Amino acid sequence: MKDLFDKLRERRGPLGQYSKQTHGYFMFPKLEGEIGSHMNFRGKKVLTWSLNNYLGLANHPEVRKADADAAAKFGLALPMGARMMSGDSNYHQQLESELASFVKKEDAVLVNFGYQGMVSAIDCLVDRHVVIVYDAESHACIVDGVRLHMGKRFAYNHNDMESLEKQLQRAEVLVKDTEGSVLVITEGVFGMSGKMGKLKEIVDLKKKYTFRLFVDDAHGIGTMGKTGAGTGEEQGCQDGIDIYFGTFAKSFALVGGFLAGNENMVEYLRYNMRSQIFAKSLPMPIVVGALKRLELMRKSTEQKDKLWTIVRALGKGLADVGINTGGTQSPVTPVYLNGTVPEATNITFDLRENYGIFCSIVVYPVVPKGIILLRLIPTAEHTLEDVTYTVKAFAEVNKKLKAGQYSAEKMAVIN
């Protein structure tokens, strides 16, 4: 018999195995200073493409004032308790109502965190007679929620409608004998590739199959669609989304999230979602701050338009110099390169130390072996000058990579 902690020391995990070499630089880096397109990293100013501040609201003057005023008025403790017991307020209810209206649904319910919200909503909605059919490249929060399911679950090949149909056919056979039901789960925008889920095509399948559709639109809320109401609005099928999830962690530059849909479904979640029933209510400054952010989104698309000016310029610039961005359809801009984990660390080191560019590095097991993914997140705060400089830098880095200048057997050593 082994002690649990002995096992933890021996099995560090796919990313944890690199902790000693990567901590504080490649993983758990510290960006300091005012949130924006330029921040400080290890004492140097860097051009930052790694913040989920799509609309540039983190430091918007009206947002900062609303956050500060709410913190001064309410503090961070109020409301003190779970919403069902003692933690509700007019502000919480107002935010839910306005969010529902924004995404064109009957009602909405707040959740404290995006990841937890998805996991707990899946757990709440299904029983063992429900068959879950989900996209194979869904975010970890969906995968973890599905893992909790005591019934059958089938993954379909990423964005492959033929594969989805096959799994729906399997699901229908099972639920026919159990009087069960089918839940399809996918994403509006896939956070690594930037591609949209094929929501319109999935909704169209409702003409042939009986199922409810749950969409995680974490990267779509605020960025996609004419008004920013999300990927369903972008594809003209918002009505076909039965359960809509949006997070505050991206466009809102905040913490928390919400689930929206018809009144009956939302009421069920409100009274049965254990992660919310047994958790402290969102603090008042976060709720009031979210209301201000939503007000700005509804009042004008100016910030979203600025964002898309940068998105399009960055995508075109990278394509013009031969950089593969994988056909992204959203602000998420992945740069795909071929190479090893040590090469990835050398590239990232060069970008940060010599070019002053900070972006996220993604390697195996998140992406296949031999692939390096450098993920760029454009925001409304970036400028066209930022884009021009970044494109030039990536063109040079790509040439160095092909010339073997980043080849190494071990990771870059950081002092």
C-alpha positions in Angstrom: 0.0 0.0 0.0 1.3 3.5 -0.9 0.6 6.8 0.7 -1.5 9.0 -1.5 1.1 11.8 -1.6 3.8 9.3 -2.8 1.6 8.6 -5.8 1.2 12.3 -6.5 5.0 12.8 -6.4 5.4 9.9 -8.9 2.6 10.9 -11.3 3.0 14.6 -11.9 0.4 14.7 -14.8 0.9 15.6 -18.4 1.6 19.3 -17.7 2.8 18.9 -14.1 5.8 16.9 -15.2 7.2 20.1 -16.5 6.5 22.2 -13.5 10.1 22.8 -12.3 11.2 24.0 -15.7 8.1 26.0 -16.6 6.7 27.5 -13.5 6.6 31.3 -13.5 7.5 31.7 -17.1 5.8 29.3 -19.5 3.1 28.3 -16.9 1.7 30.6 -14.2 3.4 33.7 -15.6 2.8 37.0 -13.9 1.6 39.9 -16.1 1.6 43.1 -14.1 0.4 46.7 -14.5 -2.8 48.1 -15.9 -4.8 45.6 -18.0 -4.3 46.4 -21.6 -2.5 45.5 -24.9 0.9 46.4 -23.2 1.8 45.1 -19.8 4.9 44.2 -17.8 6.4 40.7 -17.7 9.5 40.1 -15.5 10.4 43.8 -15.6 9.9 44.3 -19.3 7.1 45.9 -21.2 5.5 43.3 -23.6 2.8 43.5 -26.3 0.2 41.2 -24.8 -2.0 38.9 -26.9 -3.1 36.6 -24.0 -5.9 38.4 -22.2 -9.6 37.5 -22.6 -10.6 41.2 -22.6 -12.2 41.1 -26.0 -14.1 44.4 -25.8 -11.5 46.2 -23.8 -14.0 46.7 -21.0 -11.5 45.9 -18.2 -10.2 49.5 -18.0 -13.1 51.3 -19.6 -13.6 54.4 -17.5 -17.4 53.9 -17.0 -16.7 50.3 -16.0 -13.9 51.2 -13.6 -16.1 53.8 -11.9 -19.1 51.4 -11.6 -16.8 48.7 -10.1 -15.3 51.2 -7.6 -18.6 52.8 -6.7 -20.2 49.4 -6.1 -17.3 48.2 -4.0 -17.4 51.4 -1.9 -21.2 51.1 -1.4 -21.6 47.4 -0.8 -18.2 46.0 0.0 -17.3 42.5 -1.2 -19.3 40.5 1.4 -22.8 41.5 0.5 -25.0 39.5 -0.1 -23.8 37.1 2.7 -25.2 33.7 1.9 -26.5 31.4 -0.9 -29.1 33.1 -3.0 -31.9 30.6 -2.1 -31.3 31.2 1.6 -30.3 34.8 2.2 -28.3 36.0 -0.8 -30.7 37.4 -3.4 -31.1 41.0 -4.4 -32.9 43.2 -6.9 -29.6 43.7 -8.7 -29.1 39.9 -9.2 -32.7 39.6 -10.6 -32.2 42.7 -12.8 -29.0 41.2 -14.3 -30.7 37.9 -15.0 -33.6 39.7 -16.7 -31.3 41.9 -18.9 -29.1 39.0 -19.8 -32.1 36.9 -21.0 -33.3 39.8 -23.1 -29.8 40.4 -24.6 -29.5 36.7 -25.8 -33.2 36.6 -26.8 -34.3 34.1 -24.2 -37.2 34.0 -21.7 -35.2 33.8 -18.5 -31.6 33.4 -17.2 -29.9 32.3 -14.0 -26.5 33.5 -12.7 -23.7 31.1 -11.9 -20.6 32.0 -9.9 -18.0 30.6 -12.3 -18.0 29.6 -16.0 -16.3 26.2 -15.6 -18.3 25.3 -12.6 -21.5 26.6 -14.2 -21.2 24.2 -17.2 -20.3 21.2 -15.1 -23.1 21.7 -12.6 -25.7 22.6 -15.2 -25.1 19.3 -17.1 -25.2 17.4 -13.8 -28.5 19.1 -12.9 -30.3 18.7 -16.2 -29.7 15.0 -16.9 -30.6 11.7 -15.2 -29.5 8.2 -16.1 -32.2 7.9 -18.8 -30.8 10.9 -20.8 -28.3 10.2 -23.5 -25.7 13.0 -24.0 -24.2 13.5 -27.5 -21.4 16.0 -27.5 -18.6 17.3 -29.8 -15.4 15.4 -29.3 -13.4 18.7 -29.0 -15.6 20.3 -26.4 -14.0 22.3 -23.6 -12.9 20.6 -20.5 -15.8 21.9 -18.5 -18.2 20.0 -20.9 -16.1 16.9 -20.8 -16.0 16.9 -17.0 -19.7 17.5 -16.8 -20.3 14.6 -19.1 -18.0 12.4 -17.0 -20.3 12.9 -14.1 -23.3 11.5 -16.1 -24.5 8.1 -15.0 -26.2 7.4 -18.3 -24.9 6.8 -21.8 -22.8 9.4 -23.6 -21.6 9.5 -27.2 -19.0 11.8 -28.7 -19.3 12.8 -32.3 -16.3 13.8 -34.5 -15.6 17.5 -34.2 -18.1 19.6 -36.2 -18.9 16.5 -38.3 -22.6 16.4 -39.0 -22.6 12.9 -40.5 -20.9 11.6 -37.3 -23.4 13.5 -35.2 -26.3 11.9 -37.0 -24.9 8.5 -36.4 -24.7 9.2 -32.7 -28.2 10.6 -32.7 -29.4 7.4 -34.3 -27.7 5.4 -31.6 -29.2 7.6 -28.9 -32.7 7.3 -30.3 -32.6 3.5 -30.2 -31.6 3.7 -26.5 -34.1 6.2 -25.3 -37.0 4.5 -27.2 -36.9 1.6 -24.6 -36.3 3.8 -21.5 -38.6 6.7 -22.3 -35.5 8.8 -21.9 -34.4 11.9 -23.9 -31.4 13.2 -25.8 -29.2 16.2 -25.0 -26.7 17.5 -27.6 -23.9 19.7 -26.3 -21.4 21.8 -28.3 -19.6 25.1 -28.3 -20.5 28.3 -30.1 -16.8 29.2 -30.6 -14.2 26.6 -29.9 -11.6 28.4 -27.7 -8.4 26.8 -29.2 -9.2 26.7 -32.9 -11.5 29.8 -33.1 -13.9 27.9 -35.3 -17.6 28.1 -34.8 -19.7 25.1 -33.9 -22.1 24.2 -36.7 -25.1 25.4 -34.7 -27.4 26.1 -37.7 -26.8 22.6 -39.1 -27.4 21.1 -35.7 -30.6 23.0 -35.2 -31.7 21.8 -38.7 -31.3 18.2 -37.5 -34.2 18.8 -35.1 -36.4 18.2 -38.1 -35.3 14.6 -38.2 -34.4 13.9 -34.5 -35.8 14.8 -31.1 -33.2 16.4 -28.8 -32.4 19.6 -26.9 -29.4 21.7 -27.7 -27.0 23.1 -25.1 -24.4 25.6 -26.4 -21.4 26.9 -24.4 -20.9 30.3 -26.0 -18.1 31.5 -23.7 -16.1 33.1 -26.6 -19.2 34.1 -28.6 -21.1 36.3 -26.1 -20.3 39.9 -26.8 -18.1 39.1 -29.9 -20.4 37.3 -32.4 -23.6 38.3 -34.1 -24.9 41.7 -35.1 -25.6 42.9 -31.6 -23.1 40.6 -29.8 -25.8 38.2 -28.7 -23.6 35.3 -29.7 -22.9 32.6 -32.2 -26.5 31.7 -32.5 -27.3 35.2 -33.6 -24.3 35.1 -36.0 -25.7 32.0 -37.6 -29.4 33.0 -37.5 -30.4 30.1 -35.2 -30.6 31.6 -31.7 -34.2 30.3 -31.3 -33.0 26.7 -31.9 -30.6 26.9 -28.9 -32.5 25.4 -25.9 -29.9 26.1 -23.2 -27.5 29.0 -23.8 -24.4 29.5 -21.6 -22.4 32.7 -21.5 -19.5 33.5 -19.3 -18.4 36.9 -17.8 -14.7 35.9 -18.0 -14.2 36.9 -21.7 -16.1 39.9 -23.2 -17.3 41.1 -19.8 -13.7 41.0 -18.3 -15.2 39.8 -15.0 -16.0 36.6 -13.1 -19.2 34.5 -13.3 -21.6 33.5 -16.0 -25.2 32.7 -16.8 -27.5 30.1 -18.3 -30.5 31.2 -20.4 -33.5 29.5 -22.0 -37.2 29.0 -21.6 -38.7 30.0 -18.2 -39.5 26.4 -17.1 -36.0 25.1 -17.7 -34.3 28.1 -16.0 -36.6 27.8 -13.0 -35.6 24.1 -12.7 -31.9 25.1 -12.7 -32.5 27.9 -10.2 -34.0 25.5 -7.7 -32.0 22.3 -8.4 -28.4 23.3 -9.4 -26.4 22.2 -6.4 -23.4 24.3 -7.1 -25.5 27.4 -6.7 -27.8 26.2 -3.9 -24.8 25.5 -1.7 -22.6 28.4 -2.8 -22.4 32.0 -1.7 -24.1 34.4 -4.0 -22.1 36.5 -6.4 -20.8 39.6 -4.6 -22.7 42.8 -5.3 -19.8 44.7 -7.0 -19.5 41.9 -9.6 -23.3 42.0 -10.3 -23.4 45.8 -10.5 -20.2 45.7 -12.6 -21.8 43.2 -15.0 -24.9 45.4 -15.4 -22.7 48.3 -16.4 -20.8 46.1 -18.9 -24.0 44.8 -20.4 -25.4 48.4 -20.6 -22.4 49.4 -22.7 -22.7 46.4 -25.0 -26.4 47.0 -25.6 -26.0 50.8 -26.1 -23.4 50.5 -28.9 -21.4 48.0 -30.9 -18.4 50.4 -31.0 -16.1 48.2 -28.9 -17.1 45.1 -30.9 -16.5 46.9 -34.2 -13.0 48.0 -32.9 -12.3 44.4 -32.0 -13.2 43.0 -35.4 -11.0 45.6 -37.1 -8.1 44.2 -35.3 -9.2 40.6 -35.8 -9.5 41.0 -39.5 -6.2 42.8 -39.9 -4.3 40.3 -37.8 -5.8 37.3 -39.7 -5.0 38.8 -43.1 -1.5 39.9 -42.0 -0.6 36.4 -40.8 -2.0 34.8 -43.9 -0.1 37.1 -46.1 3.2 36.0 -44.6 2.3 32.3 -44.8 1.3 31.7 -41.2 -1.4 29.0 -40.7 -4.2 30.2 -38.5 -6.3 27.1 -39.1 -9.4 28.8 -40.6 -10.5 30.6 -37.5 -13.9 32.2 -37.7 -13.8 34.3 -34.5 -11.5 36.6 -32.6 -9.5 33.6 -31.3 -6.5 33.5 -33.6 -4.3 30.4 -33.3 -0.9 30.2 -34.9 0.0 26.6 -35.9 3.6 25.7 -36.2 5.3 22.3 -36.5 7.8 21.4 -33.8 8.6 19.8 -30.5 7.9 20.9 -26.9 11.6 22.2 -26.5 11.2 24.1 -29.8 8.0 25.6 -28.5 9.7 26.9 -25.4 12.6 28.4 -27.4 10.1 30.2 -29.7 8.1 31.5 -26.8 11.3 32.7 -25.1 12.5 34.5 -28.2 9.1 36.2 -28.7 9.0 37.4 -25.1 12.6 38.4 -24.6 13.7 39.6 -28.0 10.5 40.7 -29.7 8.6 41.8 -26.6 5.5 39.7 -27.5 3.5 37.8 -24.9 1.1 35.1 -26.1 -0.1 31.7 -24.8 1.8 28.6 -25.7 -0.1 25.3 -26.1 1.6 22.0 -26.6 0.9 18.2 -26.2 -1.4 16.9 -24.7 -3.7 19.8 -25.4 -2.8 19.6 -29.1 -1.3 16.6 -31.0 2.4 15.8 -30.8 4.5 17.7 -33.2 2.2 20.7 -33.2 2.9 24.0 -31.5 0.0 26.3 -31.0 0.5 30.0 -30.1 -2.8 31.5 -29.3 -3.4 35.2 -30.0 -6.4 36.9 -28.4 -7.1 40.3 -30.2 -9.0 43.0 -28.2 -10.5 46.3 -28.9 -7.5 47.8 -27.1 -5.0 46.7 -29.7 -4.0 49.0 -32.5 -3.2 48.4 -36.2 0.5 49.2 -35.3 0.4 46.3 -32.8 -0.8 44.1 -35.6 1.9 45.2 -38.1 4.6 44.6 -35.5 3.3 41.2 -34.5 2.9 40.0 -38.1 6.5 40.9 -38.9 7.7 39.2 -35.8 5.9 36.0 -36.5 7.1 35.9 -40.1 10.7 36.1 -38.8 10.1 33.5 -36.1 8.6 31.1 -38.7 11.7 31.5 -40.9 14.0 30.8 -37.9 11.9 27.7 -37.0 12.2 26.3 -40.5 15.9 27.0 -40.5 16.4 24.9 -37.4 17.4 27.8 -35.1 15.0 26.7 -32.3 16.1 23.0 -32.4 16.9 21.6 -29.0 16.7 18.4 -26.9 15.7 20.2 -23.7 13.4 23.0 -22.8 14.7 26.6 -22.7 16.4 27.3 -19.4 14.9 30.4 -17.7 17.0 32.2 -15.1 
